[in-house]
Amino acid sequence: MTFCGRFYTLGESGRKVARTAKSRGQGTQSPEGRARFFVVGPSCGSDVFSKLWRCVMSTKSFTVTCACLALFLNGLSPQSSLAYERHLSYLYESLVLPKGAMEVELWTTPRLMRDHYFVRFDERIEFEVGLGKNLQTAFYLNMRGQAETSDDGMKKKFEFRGVSSEWKWQITNPVSNFIGSSLYGEITWMPHEIELEGKIILDKWIGRVLLAYNLVGEFEIEAEQEKGKELEWEKAGIIENILGVSIRLADSVHVGLEVLNKNKLSEGKLDYSALFVGPNVFLSSGRM
């Protein structure tokens, strides 16, 4: 379950872009900003390969993503959503923030229970800014807190999970072009690990329906050392296929479905493959 608080300001250049988008039918909201709340509902894993039960189902992974409380700070408006608002959970959409627009996101993801008491909170603090020319960037701080029972008693830990730099370039628009597309890159640097992630983002608005697809590739290098042995670097890769749909029932209400296929490779071999399916719900509101 992920909770996300979003704090947003457009800036003058961002408001000009929003007015242009509104005039072209790409967004119907007044370009002054708005309060937003969106929730993405439960996703459940299924057994795909032999190791999936051990790797996924043994954690009783019942993933519920709730992204909530988006407060846009620059003059709130009760009208419908901007074109570049995010309507999906795991999926990224192709549109980027306009030049001068800034956003702060606070993410909390609890992971609860296995075959024993286990509680973990993954935290991300993100600052995002639109650079213009269809480009945006973001900076993250990542943290994690965990508690679980063991034969030696309760074990608790809190760790800094490094910093991340994200870059996203929009190539085509999902409304004015045949299909929307973007390229996305992110690097995460931890004291003992480096992660490189890339995404190909495709989406399309067809009337009230948003269709989206992400192809995700991730490469991880982690430093490991056993007592009395030399330092070793372990490599792993992740490939994800994510497909989703969101249907606008009203200007402030969207519902849909997302499907995520996650595959992890270690030492050139498939470690596990997992399938997650679940609904999403997007709600937006006016002044809060």
C-alpha positions as CSV (number, residue, x, y, z in Angstrom):
1,M,0.0,0.0,0.0
2,T,1.5,3.3,-1.1
3,F,0.4,6.7,0.2
4,C,1.6,9.7,-1.7
5,G,1.2,13.4,-0.8
6,R,1.8,15.7,-3.8
7,F,2.5,19.5,-3.4
8,Y,2.5,21.3,-6.7
9,T,3.0,24.8,-8.2
10,L,2.7,25.7,-11.8
11,G,4.6,29.0,-12.2
12,E,3.7,31.6,-14.8
13,S,5.2,29.7,-17.8
14,G,3.4,26.5,-16.6
15,R,0.1,28.4,-16.5
16,K,0.6,29.6,-20.1
17,V,1.2,25.9,-21.2
18,A,-1.9,24.8,-19.3
19,R,-4.0,27.5,-21.0
20,T,-2.8,26.3,-24.4
21,A,-3.5,22.7,-23.5
22,K,-7.0,23.7,-22.4
23,S,-7.7,25.6,-25.7
24,R,-6.6,22.5,-27.7
25,G,-8.8,20.2,-25.7
26,Q,-5.9,18.5,-23.9
27,G,-7.0,19.6,-20.5
28,T,-10.2,21.2,-19.1
29,Q,-9.0,22.6,-15.9
30,S,-8.4,26.2,-15.1
31,P,-4.6,26.6,-15.3
32,E,-4.2,27.9,-11.8
33,G,-3.7,24.5,-10.1
34,R,-6.0,22.3,-8.0
35,A,-6.3,19.9,-5.0
36,R,-6.2,16.3,-6.0
37,F,-6.7,12.9,-4.4
38,F,-6.3,9.6,-6.2
39,V,-6.4,6.0,-5.0
40,V,-5.2,2.9,-6.7
41,G,-6.7,-0.3,-5.4
42,P,-5.5,-3.9,-4.6
43,S,-3.2,-5.9,-6.8
44,C,-2.7,-9.6,-6.1
45,G,0.2,-11.8,-7.2
46,S,-0.2,-15.2,-9.0
47,D,2.1,-18.2,-9.3
48,V,3.8,-18.1,-12.7
49,F,7.1,-20.0,-12.3
50,S,8.3,-22.5,-9.7
51,K,10.1,-19.9,-7.6
52,L,7.3,-17.5,-7.5
53,W,5.6,-19.1,-4.5
54,R,8.8,-18.7,-2.5
55,C,9.7,-15.3,-3.7
56,V,6.2,-13.6,-3.9
57,M,3.4,-15.6,-2.3
58,S,5.5,-16.5,0.8
59,T,5.5,-12.8,1.6
60,K,1.7,-12.8,1.3
61,S,2.2,-9.9,-1.0
62,F,-1.1,-8.3,-1.3
63,T,-0.2,-5.0,-3.0
64,V,-2.5,-2.1,-2.5
65,T,-1.4,1.2,-3.9
66,C,-3.0,4.4,-2.7
67,A,-1.7,7.6,-4.0
68,C,-3.5,10.4,-2.1
69,L,-3.7,14.0,-1.2
70,A,-2.4,16.1,-4.0
71,L,-2.3,19.7,-2.9
72,F,-1.5,22.1,-5.8
73,L,-0.3,25.3,-4.2
74,N,-0.8,28.1,-6.8
75,G,-4.5,29.1,-6.7
76,L,-6.8,26.1,-6.4
77,S,-9.7,25.5,-8.8
78,P,-12.7,23.1,-8.6
79,Q,-12.7,22.2,-12.3
80,S,-11.5,19.1,-14.0
81,S,-8.0,17.7,-14.1
82,L,-5.0,19.0,-16.1
83,A,-3.8,16.9,-19.0
84,Y,-0.5,16.0,-17.3
85,E,-2.1,14.7,-14.1
86,R,-1.2,11.1,-13.3
87,H,-4.2,8.8,-13.5
88,L,-2.5,5.4,-13.0
89,S,-0.5,3.8,-10.3
90,Y,2.5,1.7,-11.5
91,L,2.3,3.0,-15.0
92,Y,3.9,6.3,-16.1
93,E,2.2,8.5,-18.7
94,S,4.0,10.3,-21.5
95,L,3.1,13.9,-20.6
96,V,5.6,16.0,-18.6
97,L,5.3,19.0,-16.4
98,P,5.5,22.4,-18.3
99,K,8.4,24.7,-17.9
100,G,8.5,26.3,-14.4
101,A,6.1,23.8,-12.9
102,M,7.4,22.1,-9.7
103,E,6.1,19.3,-7.6
104,V,7.1,17.6,-4.3
105,E,5.9,14.0,-3.7
106,L,6.0,12.1,-0.4
107,W,5.7,8.4,-0.9
108,T,5.1,5.8,1.9
109,T,4.8,2.1,1.0
110,P,4.0,-0.3,3.8
111,R,4.9,-4.0,3.3
112,L,3.1,-6.2,5.8
113,M,3.5,-9.7,7.1
114,R,5.1,-12.9,5.8
115,D,4.9,-16.2,7.6
116,H,5.9,-14.3,10.7
117,Y,5.5,-10.7,12.0
118,F,7.0,-8.4,9.4
119,V,6.4,-4.7,8.8
120,R,8.4,-2.5,6.5
121,F,8.0,1.1,5.3
122,D,9.7,2.3,2.1
123,E,9.9,6.1,2.0
124,R,10.6,8.3,-1.0
125,I,10.7,12.1,-1.1
126,E,10.7,13.5,-4.6
127,F,11.2,17.0,-6.0
128,E,10.1,17.3,-9.7
129,V,10.5,20.2,-12.0
130,G,9.6,20.9,-15.7
131,L,12.5,22.2,-17.7
132,G,10.7,23.1,-20.9
133,K,11.2,21.6,-24.4
134,N,9.3,18.5,-23.3
135,L,11.8,17.6,-20.6
136,Q,11.4,17.2,-16.8
137,T,13.7,16.0,-14.1
138,A,13.4,14.9,-10.5
139,F,15.5,14.2,-7.4
140,Y,14.7,11.6,-4.8
141,L,15.7,10.7,-1.2
142,N,15.0,7.1,-0.3
143,M,14.7,5.5,3.1
144,R,13.4,2.3,4.7
145,G,12.4,1.2,8.2
146,Q,11.7,-2.4,9.1
147,A,10.8,-4.6,12.1
148,E,10.4,-8.4,12.2
149,T,10.4,-11.3,14.6
150,S,13.2,-13.9,14.7
151,D,14.6,-16.6,17.0
152,D,16.8,-13.9,18.5
153,G,13.9,-11.6,19.2
154,M,12.5,-8.5,17.4
155,K,14.9,-7.0,14.9
156,K,14.5,-3.4,14.0
157,K,16.4,-1.3,11.5
158,F,16.3,2.0,9.6
159,E,18.5,2.6,6.6
160,F,19.2,5.3,4.1
161,R,18.5,3.9,0.6
162,G,20.4,6.5,-1.4
163,V,19.5,9.2,-3.8
164,S,17.9,9.0,-7.3
165,S,18.0,11.2,-10.3
166,E,15.2,10.9,-12.9
167,W,15.0,12.3,-16.4
168,K,11.9,12.1,-18.7
169,W,11.7,13.3,-22.3
170,Q,8.3,13.5,-24.0
171,I,8.5,12.7,-27.8
172,T,4.9,12.8,-28.8
173,N,1.5,13.8,-27.3
174,P,-1.2,11.2,-26.5
175,V,-4.0,13.6,-27.6
176,S,-2.7,15.6,-30.6
177,N,-0.5,12.7,-32.0
178,F,-1.4,9.2,-33.0
179,I,0.2,7.9,-29.8
180,G,1.9,9.5,-26.8
181,S,5.5,8.5,-26.1
182,S,8.3,9.3,-23.7
183,L,11.7,8.0,-22.8
184,Y,12.6,7.8,-19.1
185,G,15.9,7.2,-17.2
186,E,16.7,7.0,-13.5
187,I,19.8,6.3,-11.6
188,T,19.9,5.4,-7.9
189,W,23.1,5.5,-5.9
190,M,23.3,3.8,-2.5
191,P,26.4,3.3,-0.4
192,H,26.6,-0.3,-1.5
193,E,24.5,-0.5,-4.6
194,I,23.9,1.3,-8.0
195,E,20.6,0.9,-9.9
196,L,20.0,2.0,-13.5
197,E,16.4,2.0,-14.8
198,G,15.0,2.9,-18.2
199,K,11.4,3.0,-19.5
200,I,9.7,3.2,-22.8
201,I,6.3,4.9,-22.2
202,L,3.4,4.7,-24.6
203,D,-0.1,6.0,-24.0
204,K,-3.2,7.2,-25.9
205,W,-6.4,9.0,-25.0
206,I,-9.4,7.7,-27.0
207,G,-12.4,9.8,-26.0
208,R,-12.8,9.0,-22.3
209,V,-10.4,6.1,-22.2
210,L,-6.7,6.2,-21.5
211,L,-4.6,3.3,-22.6
212,A,-1.0,3.0,-21.5
213,Y,2.0,0.6,-21.7
214,N,5.4,0.7,-20.1
215,L,8.4,-1.5,-20.9
216,V,10.8,-1.2,-18.0
217,G,14.4,-2.5,-17.7
218,E,16.5,-2.3,-14.6
219,F,20.1,-3.2,-13.9
220,E,21.5,-3.5,-10.3
221,I,25.1,-3.8,-9.1
222,E,25.5,-4.6,-5.4
223,A,28.6,-4.9,-3.3
224,E,28.8,-8.1,-1.1
225,Q,31.5,-9.4,1.2
226,E,31.5,-12.4,3.5
227,K,33.7,-12.5,6.5
228,G,37.3,-13.3,5.5
229,K,36.6,-13.1,1.8
230,E,37.2,-10.6,-1.0
231,L,34.6,-8.0,-2.0
232,E,32.3,-9.2,-4.8
233,W,29.9,-7.4,-7.0
234,E,26.6,-9.1,-7.6
235,K,24.6,-8.2,-10.8
236,A,20.9,-8.6,-11.4
237,G,18.4,-7.4,-13.9
238,I,14.7,-6.8,-13.9
239,I,12.3,-6.6,-16.9
240,E,8.7,-5.4,-16.4
241,N,5.8,-5.2,-18.8
242,I,3.0,-3.0,-17.5
243,L,-0.4,-2.5,-19.2
244,G,-3.2,-0.3,-18.0
245,V,-6.5,1.4,-18.8
246,S,-8.3,4.3,-17.1
247,I,-11.8,5.3,-18.0
248,R,-13.1,8.8,-17.2
249,L,-16.6,8.4,-15.6
250,A,-16.7,12.1,-14.8
251,D,-14.2,15.0,-14.9
252,S,-13.0,14.1,-11.4
253,V,-13.6,10.3,-11.3
254,H,-11.5,7.7,-13.3
255,V,-11.5,3.9,-12.8
256,G,-9.4,1.3,-14.5
257,L,-7.2,-1.8,-14.4
258,E,-3.5,-2.4,-14.4
259,V,-1.5,-5.6,-15.2
260,L,2.2,-5.9,-14.1
261,N,4.5,-8.7,-15.2
262,K,7.8,-8.6,-13.3
263,N,10.8,-10.8,-14.2
264,K,14.1,-10.9,-12.2
265,L,17.3,-12.3,-13.7
266,S,20.4,-13.2,-11.7
267,E,23.7,-14.5,-13.2
268,G,21.9,-14.7,-16.5
269,K,19.1,-17.0,-15.3
270,L,15.5,-16.3,-14.5
271,D,15.1,-16.0,-10.7
272,Y,11.3,-15.5,-10.7
273,S,8.5,-14.2,-12.7
274,A,5.4,-12.6,-11.1
275,L,2.1,-11.4,-12.3
276,F,0.1,-8.7,-10.5
277,V,-3.4,-7.5,-11.5
278,G,-5.6,-4.9,-9.8
279,P,-8.0,-2.0,-10.2
280,N,-7.2,1.7,-9.9
281,V,-9.4,4.6,-8.9
282,F,-8.5,8.3,-9.5
283,L,-10.4,11.0,-7.7
284,S,-9.8,14.7,-8.0
285,S,-11.3,17.5,-6.0
286,G,-11.4,21.3,-5.9
287,R,-10.4,23.6,-3.0
288,M,-9.5,21.7,0.2
